[in-house]
């Protein structure tokens, strides 16, 4: 498996190198008076890809925090409901041994 992973990484690096060598034409980037620079084509593409990766990673982190908060809320609700069931069974005089399943 490690050899397969190494081969894949080498192929991706080979693609990146050959892509970079084939796309060295400079592109002038302008954004009003804030940005006025010239970069090779491959650099513009790689920077755009990197920005997408960072944005997607950030959105994944935000989603994970949101899901963890939901999980904690639901676990708290389950604990409260279990406590309510246990208390209501005790008030009705049913013992815990009566609630356990019968092993046949």
N, C-alpha and C positions, 0 to 999 in steps of 0.2 A: 504494500500500500504506500509505503514511503517513497518508493521509486516512482510510482504513478504520480504522486504529488510533486515530486521533483521535476518530472518530465513536463507536467502541466505548467509549473512556474517558469521553467526555461522557455517553453513555447510562448507564454505570455510576454516574457521579457524580450524574446526575439521579435515578436510582433511590435512591441513598443519601440524598440530600437529601429527597426526597418521603417515603421510609420514615421518616426521622427526624422530620419534621414531623407525620406521621400517628400516631406512637407516642411521645407525650410523657408518658403517664400514669406517675406515679412508682411505683416498686416498692421495698418495704422489704426489704433483704437482711440476714439475721441468720445468724450461725454462732457458736453458743454466746456467749461474751463477747468473742470476737476481732473479729468484724465486726458492726457494727450501723449501717447506713447506708441512705440512700434515693437511688436513681438512676432516671433515666428508662428506660423500657422499651428504647428503641433503644440506649442505652448498654450495658445488660446484654447485649443480643444482639451488639453489636459487640465488646465485651470477650470474650465467649465465642468468637466467630469468631477474634479475634486470638490468644487462647490456643490454639485449634486450629491456626492457621497456625504459631505458634511451635513447638508440640509436633511437628507434622509436619515442619517444617524441621529440628529437632534430630534427629529419627529418620532423616531423609534424610542428614544429616551423619554420623551414627554408621554407617549402612549404607555410605556411601561409603568411610569409613576401613576398615571391615571388608573390603570388596571390594578396596581397594587393597592391603591386607595379603595377601589371598589371591592377587592377581595377582603381587605381588612374590615370594611363596613359589613359585608355579608357574613363574615366569620363572627363578628360581634352580634349580629342579628340571630344567627344560629345558636350561639351560646345563650342569648336571652330567651329564645323560644324553648330551648331544652330545659332551662331553669324553670320557666313557667310550667312546662309539662310536668316536670318532677314535683314542683310545689303543688300543682293541682291534683296529682295522683296521691300525694301524701295527705292532702286535705280530704280526699275521698276515702281514705283508709286502705288504699291499695299499696301493697308492699313492693319493693323493687324486685323481689324474687318472682312475683307474679307477672312482671313485665318481660322477663327474659324468655327467649324462645325455648321450646321444649326440644331436647335432643332425643331423637328416636333411633 
